[in-house]
Structure formats: structure tokens, C-alpha cells
């Protein structure tokens, strides 16, 4: 797949380093930007507001690189990023499986070096995600490699965190991870089979993530909601109908909020701090934006162009909200 235009979302940080540097709170801020670096989200923007996705750290930040990952770390927290070019040899499907195994183990070693015991949230962008047949589909091979890394006993995911995986517009695999020294309380969705319990139809090893998680980041508690699509049970719904898929996916976001015991009926989805939509067909951006604005009024929305991990899925949302 050829490179897309310059990516439009990246993580910015202010680093206060050295003995004479001011001791101000650091800020890791996901926002629109022109730079193309490992902290960039490799997806074209279809509009909206990326500025609300930010992580504030009490204390100065430092930038570093270890185990193949770049990172920005502060007191009890870090944001890490990695990109590998896997060459996309479809005739060698074991390549992406090995890449998933290696990158997760590198992440766990990075955690140990930083003294941070839990992955709080993780994002994956895998180019040509549904290429390949049967169990050799790239996404299924990725899930197998990740699961093999998690089979080890010495890793940094004592519980599964929330996560997103969509296709990338840059060749290879890119990952972002939010790390901290506090536990994640995983949240599932009673409307859906837990991803890690999917039947064999979806691959030799199922996906490994929670539908959401309650986390403590600095002084703030958050509910972080994984990439959420039009799936009920384990089956895709409303094939070919982007409007119905968007509404079903937002009903799943509501279900996670209810199951996390943070539902406020009078605020509904308006309680979210931000909402992000991954959209397969750019022509659907207006429809998705209109539905999101109606169902989550006033919530900042970022629209990104991304094919999803099932060919029939047209839109997927992720979200976050601060908790009392």
C-alpha cells in the first residue's frame, strides 16, 4: 500500500529537563499536527476535533528510546510509540505474527525498565489488516502473535486493557501504548461476547483486549472505551447500512458506560470527554458526524479514515471520560 498524505494526528509534549528547568506539570497531548514521526497516528483526517485527547502528568517529562519504542515519561506514567515496516509479504503470513510477538515483548521490557506495571490503553494500526485467507489473514495472524506473547508469565498486562486495532495508511505496524503504575479495572459489554472469548470462527487465537477500562492517570480517573463497532454477541450487524451501524456502535458505547457504573441518564453520551470515529469510506464521514452530534451533543468528535478489522464493518468509535 503506498504512503498516504502526511498523517494528521500526533502526540505533542513539553519536556522540562535539566536542573534549571521549571518544575511544571507535563502534558502529553494528542492533536492535529503536520509532523510525520513515530508518535503520529497514520490515518488521514476526515475532520473534527482531536485536541481533547490529552494526558496530564504531575512533574516534568523526559523523552527516551528503548527496546525499539520511543517514549515520553513522567511521574508514574508514560506514552510509548513504535513503528515497524513488515514488508507486507502476504505469502509469508508468519511475518506479522512474529512482529506482534516481538513488539509486545519489547513493550513489556520497556515497562520493566520504566518501573510501570500496567498497560492502561493500547492502539494498533496494521496495514492491509484483512489481507490473506482464513487463518492467514493478517489480523488473525497478529492476534495469534499477541496471544503467544501474553502466554508468557513475565509481562505487563496482568489484566487486559482497552484497545483499538484498525488498518493503517502506512505500511507495516504502528502501536501506541499508555503506561502507568496503577491497575486497570477492565469493563466488559453485556451486549457483546468478550473479545477474548470469541469462538474459533474468528481465528486460532481470539483478540486480547477489554471493551473498556477504569484507570487512574495522574490525579484523574478515566473510563477509556475500546474501539467499538456494530457487533452484538460476536456477530456484525446492519451490513451495508452505515447509519444503523453508527447507532448500534454508540449503543455499545452506552452499554460499556452503564457496566462501568458511571452512567448518567440525564447526560447520556454527552458525559464523554471526546469521541473518535474510524470510518471505512470517507464519503460516510458526514453521516457519521451527524449521528454522533445528535447522540453525543457537544462532545468533541475526531473523524479518521480507516478500514476496520472486518470487511463488513463501516464505522467504529472509541471514547474516554473523566470519572469523579
C-alpha positions in Angstrom: 0.0 0.0 0.0 1.5 3.4 -0.9 2.0 6.0 1.7 -1.0 8.3 2.3 -0.6 12.1 2.7 1.2 13.3 5.8 -0.5 12.0 8.9 -2.6 14.5 10.8 -2.6 13.4 14.4 0.4 13.2 16.7 1.3 13.3 20.3 2.9 16.6 21.4 4.8 17.1 24.7 6.5 19.8 26.6 9.7 18.5 28.2 11.2 20.2 31.2 14.6 18.8 31.6 17.8 19.7 33.5 18.4 21.0 36.9 17.4 24.6 36.0 14.2 23.6 34.2 10.9 24.8 35.7 9.1 22.1 37.7 5.8 22.5 35.8 3.2 19.8 35.1 3.9 18.0 31.9 1.3 17.5 29.1 1.1 14.7 26.6 -1.4 16.0 24.1 -2.9 14.2 21.1 -3.7 16.8 18.5 -3.6 17.7 14.8 -0.1 18.3 13.6 1.9 18.1 10.4 5.0 16.2 11.6 5.4 12.6 10.5 7.1 10.7 13.3 6.5 7.6 15.3 4.1 9.4 17.6 1.8 10.2 14.7 -1.4 8.4 14.0 -1.0 7.1 10.5 -4.5 8.0 9.3 -5.9 10.8 7.2 -8.3 13.2 9.0 -11.8 13.5 7.7 -12.5 16.5 10.0 -13.4 17.1 13.6 -11.5 17.9 16.8 -8.5 15.9 18.0 -7.4 18.4 20.7 -9.3 16.9 23.7 -7.4 13.6 23.8 -4.6 14.5 26.3 -2.9 13.1 29.3 -1.6 15.4 32.0 1.3 14.4 34.2 2.3 16.0 37.5 6.0 16.6 37.1 8.5 17.2 34.3 8.5 14.9 31.2 11.5 13.2 29.6 11.9 11.7 26.2 13.7 8.4 25.6 14.1 5.4 23.4 14.4 1.8 24.5 13.5 -1.7 23.2 12.5 -0.3 19.8 9.9 2.0 21.4 10.1 5.8 21.7 8.5 7.2 24.9 7.6 10.2 26.8 7.6 9.6 30.6 6.6 11.5 33.7 5.8 10.6 37.3 4.2 7.2 37.3 3.1 7.4 33.6 4.4 7.1 30.0 3.2 7.3 26.4 5.2 4.9 24.1 5.2 4.5 20.3 6.7 2.1 17.8 6.6 1.5 14.1 7.9 -1.4 12.1 7.7 -2.0 8.4 6.8 -5.6 8.0 7.2 -5.6 4.2 3.6 -6.9 3.8 4.7 -10.2 2.3 1.3 -11.8 2.1 2.9 -15.1 1.0 4.7 -15.0 4.4 1.8 -14.6 6.9 4.0 -15.7 9.8 5.9 -12.3 9.5 3.1 -10.2 11.1 2.6 -12.9 13.7 6.3 -12.7 14.7 6.1 -8.9 14.6 3.2 -8.9 17.1 5.0 -11.3 19.4 8.2 -9.3 19.3 6.6 -5.8 19.8 4.6 -6.9 22.7 7.6 -8.5 24.4 9.6 -5.3 23.7 6.8 -3.3 25.3 6.9 -5.5 28.4 10.6 -5.0 28.7 10.2 -1.2 28.3 7.7 -1.3 31.1 10.1 -3.0 33.4 12.8 -0.5 32.7 10.4 2.4 33.4 9.0 0.7 36.5 5.4 0.9 35.2 3.4 -2.2 35.9 0.3 -2.0 33.6 -0.6 -1.1 30.1 -3.6 1.3 30.5 -4.6 1.6 26.9 -3.2 0.5 23.5 -3.7 1.4 19.9 -2.7 -0.6 16.8 -2.6 0.4 13.2 -1.9 -2.6 10.9 -1.8 -2.0 7.1 -3.9 -4.3 4.9 -5.5 -5.7 8.0 -7.9 -8.1 6.3 -5.5 -9.3 3.6 -4.9 -13.1 3.5 -7.2 -16.1 3.6 -8.6 -17.9 6.6 -6.2 -18.2 9.5 -3.5 -16.5 7.4 -5.4 -13.2 7.4 -3.1 -10.5 8.7 -5.4 -9.6 11.6 -5.7 -13.2 12.7 -2.0 -13.7 12.5 -1.5 -10.6 14.6 -3.9 -11.9 17.2 -2.0 -15.2 17.3 1.3 -13.5 17.9 -0.1 -11.2 20.6 -1.6 -14.1 22.4 1.7 -16.0 22.3 3.4 -13.0 23.9 0.7 -13.0 26.6 1.2 -16.7 27.2 4.4 -15.7 29.0 4.3 -15.2 32.7 6.5 -12.2 32.9 4.6 -9.5 31.1 3.0 -6.1 31.8 -0.7 -6.9 31.2 -1.9 -8.7 34.4 -5.3 -7.7 33.2 -6.3 -7.0 29.6 -6.6 -3.2 28.9 -8.9 -1.4 26.5 -7.5 -1.3 22.9 -8.2 -0.4 19.3 -6.9 -2.0 16.1 -7.7 -0.6 12.7 -6.0 -0.6 9.3 -3.2 1.8 8.6 -2.4 4.0 5.6 1.3 3.5 6.2 2.9 0.2 5.5 3.6 -2.1 8.5 2.5 -2.0 12.1 2.4 1.1 14.4 1.5 0.9 18.1 0.9 3.5 20.8 0.6 2.5 24.4 -0.3 4.4 27.6 1.5 3.0 30.6 1.2 3.7 34.3 1.9 2.2 37.7 -1.7 1.7 38.7 -4.1 -1.2 37.9 -6.7 -1.2 35.2 -10.2 -2.3 36.2 -11.4 -4.0 32.9 -15.0 -3.4 31.9 -16.9 -5.6 29.5 -20.1 -5.1 27.5 -23.1 -7.3 28.3 -24.4 -6.8 24.7 -21.2 -8.5 23.3 -19.2 -11.6 23.8 -15.9 -10.6 25.4 -13.3 -10.4 22.6 -11.0 -12.8 24.3 -13.9 -15.4 24.4 -14.7 -15.2 20.6 -15.4 -18.6 19.0 -12.9 -20.4 16.8 -14.6 -18.8 13.7 -12.5 -15.7 14.2 -9.1 -17.3 14.3 -6.8 -19.7 16.1 -6.4 -17.2 19.0 -9.0 -14.5 19.8 -8.3 -10.8 20.2 -6.9 -9.8 23.6 -8.5 -6.6 25.0 -11.2 -5.4 27.3 -14.2 -3.5 26.0 -13.2 -0.7 28.4 -11.3 0.1 31.5 -11.3 2.3 34.6 -7.8 3.7 35.0 -6.1 6.2 37.2 -3.8 8.6 35.2 -2.1 11.1 37.5 -4.8 12.8 39.6 -7.7 11.9 37.3 -9.7 8.7 37.0 -10.9 7.8 33.5 -13.2 5.4 31.7 -11.4 4.5 28.5 -13.6 2.8 25.9 -12.1 0.5 23.3 -12.7 0.6 19.6 -16.4 -0.2 19.4 -18.3 -1.3 16.3 -21.7 -2.6 15.3 -21.3 -6.1 16.8 -23.9 -7.8 19.0 -22.8 -11.0 20.6 -19.9 -11.7 18.3 -21.7 -11.0 15.0 -21.6 -7.9 12.8 -24.9 -6.2 12.5 -26.5 -3.9 9.8 -24.2 -5.0 7.0 -24.2 -2.2 4.3 -26.0 0.4 6.4 -23.6 2.9 7.9 -26.3 4.9 9.7 -27.6 1.8 11.5 -24.0 0.6 12.3 -23.1 4.0 13.8 -26.2 3.9 16.1 -25.5 0.3 17.1 -21.9 1.1 17.9 -22.9 4.1 20.0 -25.4 1.8 21.8 -22.4 -0.4 22.6 -20.5 2.6 24.0 -23.5 3.3 26.2 -23.5 -0.3 27.4 -19.9 0.0 28.5 -20.6 3.2 30.4 -23.5 1.5 32.2 -21.5 -1.5 33.1 -18.7 0.8 34.5 -21.3 2.2 36.9 -20.7 5.7 35.6 -23.9 6.1 33.6 -25.8 9.4 34.0 -29.2 9.1 32.3 -29.7 12.9 32.1 -26.3 13.3 30.3 -26.2 10.1 28.2 -23.3 10.2 25.8 -22.9 13.9 26.5 -20.9 12.9 29.5 -18.0 11.8 27.3 -14.9 14.0 27.1 -14.2 13.1 23.5 -15.2 10.6 20.8 -13.2 9.3 17.9 -14.7 7.7 14.8 -12.8 5.4 12.4 -14.6 5.4 9.1 -14.1 2.9 6.2 -15.5 5.1 3.4 -14.6 8.8 3.5 -18.0 9.5 1.8 -19.7 8.4 5.0 -18.0 11.0 7.2 -20.9 13.5 7.1 -23.5 10.8 8.0 -21.4 9.6 10.9 -20.7 13.1 12.2 -24.4 14.0 12.0 -25.4 10.9 14.0 -22.6 11.4 16.6 -23.6 15.1 17.1 -27.2 14.1 17.6 -26.5 11.3 20.1 -23.5 12.8 21.8 -24.3 16.6 21.7 -21.4 18.9 22.5 -18.8 16.1 22.6 -15.7 16.8 20.6 -15.5 14.3 17.7 -12.5 13.3 15.6 -13.2 11.6 12.2 -10.4 9.4 10.8 -10.3 7.3 7.6 -9.5 3.7 8.5 -10.6 0.3 7.1 -11.6 -1.9 10.1 -10.8 -5.4 11.1 -13.8 -7.0 9.5 -14.6 -6.1 5.9 -18.3 -5.6 6.5 -17.8 -3.0 9.3 -18.1 0.6 8.2 -17.6 2.6 11.4 -16.0 2.2 14.8 -16.0 4.6 17.8 -13.7 4.9 20.8 -14.2 7.3 23.7 -13.0 8.5 27.0 -14.5 10.3 30.0 -13.2 11.5 33.3 -14.7 10.0 36.4 -15.5 11.5 39.8 
